[in-house]
Amino acid sequence: MNIAIIGGIGSGKSEVLKVAREMGIAALSADEINAELLKSPDYIAKISERFPDCVVCGVVDKKRLASQVFSDKEKLKALNGIAHPEIAKKVAQCTANPLVVELPLVLESGMAGMFDEIILVTAPKRERYKRLCKRGVALARARAIIRVQAPEYKLRKIATRIIENTDSLERLRESAKNVLRIFCE
């Protein structure tokens, strides 16, 4: 069984993934997969071809790339066209059962069909902005990132389960355990 954890940036997806790992469930993160891909010469070459000023001496300048893609929908679409197929391949190669995958851009990636269950983690936008600012993300950049992500109402349409992250970290972790326990039986 493949289980996606989805939601906007700052919603609490990573904490739910952390709980899954603590429970001994096989878990992947699209962001971690992408970080590994950024070490691959073939992947870097694909990025360099489309974003030549974002690759310096064979290394992707992630800040420069983010600056470009979060201010231009076409560039974001181009980057996603490079990243999402590669991430999907890595997910498909994992045969663990159950498998939990943190996937921030489930609709944008076209990967929703790869999952038997889709857990949406939600949080109020104001709280998400606060969390991003605590991570050192400027408010303007946080707004730009949230603006290009699929709105929550669209994610709710594909979710099979929802975790409302409107309380404490302990409450989120408890909710995550309760939902994930279902897949361990």
C-alpha positions in Angstrom: 0.0 0.0 0.0 1.3 3.4 -1.0 0.3 6.3 1.2 1.0 10.0 0.2 1.3 12.7 2.8 0.3 16.0 1.1 -0.4 19.6 2.1 1.0 23.0 1.6 4.4 24.2 2.8 4.5 24.7 6.6 1.4 22.5 7.1 3.2 19.8 9.2 3.8 17.1 6.5 7.4 16.5 7.6 6.4 15.9 11.2 3.9 13.3 10.0 6.6 11.7 7.9 8.9 11.7 11.0 6.2 9.9 13.0 5.8 7.3 10.3 9.6 6.7 10.4 9.5 6.4 14.2 6.7 3.8 13.9 9.0 1.8 11.6 7.0 2.4 8.4 9.1 2.8 5.3 9.0 6.4 4.3 10.3 8.6 1.5 10.4 12.4 1.1 10.1 14.0 -2.4 12.3 16.8 -1.1 15.0 14.3 0.1 14.8 12.5 -3.2 15.3 15.8 -5.0 18.3 16.6 -2.8 19.9 13.3 -3.9 19.0 14.0 -7.5 20.8 17.4 -7.2 24.0 15.3 -6.8 23.5 13.4 -10.1 25.4 14.8 -13.1 22.6 13.7 -15.5 20.0 15.6 -13.4 22.2 18.6 -13.1 22.7 18.6 -16.9 18.9 18.7 -17.4 18.6 21.7 -15.1 21.6 23.4 -16.7 20.1 23.0 -20.1 16.8 24.8 -19.1 18.3 27.1 -16.4 21.9 27.7 -17.4 22.5 30.7 -15.1 21.5 28.5 -12.1 24.3 26.0 -12.4 27.8 27.1 -11.5 30.7 24.7 -11.8 28.4 21.7 -12.0 26.4 22.7 -8.9 22.8 23.9 -8.8 22.5 27.3 -7.1 19.3 26.4 -5.3 18.6 30.0 -4.1 18.9 31.4 -7.6 16.8 28.6 -9.1 14.1 29.1 -6.4 14.1 32.8 -7.0 13.4 32.3 -10.7 10.8 29.6 -10.4 8.7 31.1 -7.6 8.4 34.3 -9.6 7.5 32.8 -13.0 4.9 30.1 -13.5 6.3 28.9 -16.8 9.8 28.4 -15.2 8.2 26.5 -12.3 6.4 24.3 -14.7 9.6 23.6 -16.6 11.5 22.7 -13.4 8.6 20.5 -12.3 8.8 18.8 -15.7 12.4 17.9 -15.0 12.0 16.9 -11.3 8.6 15.1 -11.0 9.3 12.2 -13.5 12.6 11.5 -11.7 11.0 11.6 -8.3 8.1 9.3 -9.5 10.7 6.8 -10.8 12.4 6.7 -7.3 9.0 6.2 -5.6 8.0 3.5 -8.0 11.3 1.6 -7.4 10.6 1.3 -3.7 8.7 -2.0 -3.0 8.2 -1.5 0.8 4.6 -2.2 2.0 3.3 0.0 3.4 5.2 2.9 2.0 4.6 6.5 3.1 5.7 9.3 0.8 5.8 13.0 1.7 4.8 14.6 -1.6 4.2 18.4 -1.4 3.1 18.8 -5.0 0.9 15.8 -5.6 -1.4 17.5 -8.1 1.3 19.3 -9.9 3.4 16.1 -10.2 0.6 14.0 -11.6 1.5 11.3 -9.1 -1.8 11.1 -7.2 -2.7 7.8 -9.0 0.4 6.1 -7.5 -1.2 6.1 -4.1 -3.9 4.0 -2.4 -4.4 6.5 0.4 -3.7 10.3 0.5 -3.4 12.0 3.8 -3.8 15.7 3.7 -2.2 17.7 6.5 -3.7 21.2 6.9 -2.9 24.2 8.9 -4.2 27.8 8.8 -2.2 30.1 6.4 -1.3 32.5 9.2 0.3 29.6 11.1 2.1 28.4 8.0 3.6 31.9 7.5 4.8 31.9 11.1 6.5 28.5 10.7 8.2 29.6 7.5 9.5 32.8 9.0 10.9 30.8 11.9 12.8 28.7 9.3 14.3 31.9 8.0 12.1 32.3 5.0 11.2 35.9 4.3 7.5 36.7 4.4 7.4 37.8 0.7 9.0 34.5 -0.4 6.7 32.5 1.9 3.7 34.1 0.2 5.2 33.5 -3.3 5.7 29.8 -2.4 2.2 29.3 -1.0 0.7 31.2 -3.9 2.0 28.7 -6.5 1.0 25.6 -4.6 -2.4 24.0 -5.1 -5.1 25.5 -2.9 -6.3 23.4 0.1 -9.8 23.0 -1.4 -8.3 21.1 -4.4 -6.2 18.9 -2.1 -9.3 18.1 0.0 -11.0 16.7 -3.1 -8.3 13.9 -3.5 -7.6 13.3 0.2 -8.8 10.0 1.7 -7.9 11.2 5.2 -7.3 14.6 6.7 -5.1 15.6 9.7 -6.0 19.1 10.9 -2.8 20.7 12.4 -4.4 23.5 14.4 -3.2 22.7 17.8 0.1 21.7 19.5 2.9 19.6 18.0 2.0 16.8 20.5 -1.6 16.8 19.2 -0.3 16.6 15.6 1.9 13.7 16.4 -0.9 11.9 18.2 -3.2 12.5 15.2 -0.5 11.2 12.9 0.0 8.0 15.0 -3.8 7.4 15.0 -4.0 7.6 11.3 -0.8 5.8 10.4 -1.6 2.9 12.9 -4.4 1.9 10.5 -1.9 1.0 7.9 0.2 -1.1 10.2 -2.5 -3.6 11.1 
